[in-house]
Amino acid sequence: MFATPAYAQAAGGAGGGLVSFVPLILIFAIMYFLIIRPQQKKLKDHKAMVAAVRRGDEVVTQGGIIGKVTKVKEDGDADELEVEIASGVKVRVIRGTIAQVLSKTEPASKR
């Protein structure tokens, strides 16, 4: 009824170490393709959208404020935008806090 210690130890087999890592590797692969990769793509798209903001665009900040960009300041570290949220009311926002661009202005044609 009871197994001898030698018989119980031999049941593991020689290839058990590598086979036990396969499910772990599969879990990491699935996590990469379902979570990490889409998040990196979303971040890349947001950076491109924020970098393309220019005067005249209508934007939404992460705080939910909707306004029109009136001035773009690019001073090295602090990229700021001046956004008009009502007639005569202008606020300064950091470029990274732009959540969405509602309407895009066309670039001026070069003559």
Buried (B, 14 or more C-beta within 10 A) or exposed (E): EEEEEEEEEEEEEEEEEEEEEEEEEEEEEEEEEEEEEEEEEEEEEBEEBBEEBBEBBBBBBEEEBEBBBEEBEEEEEEBBBBBBBEEEEEBEBEBEBBBEBEEBBEEEEEE
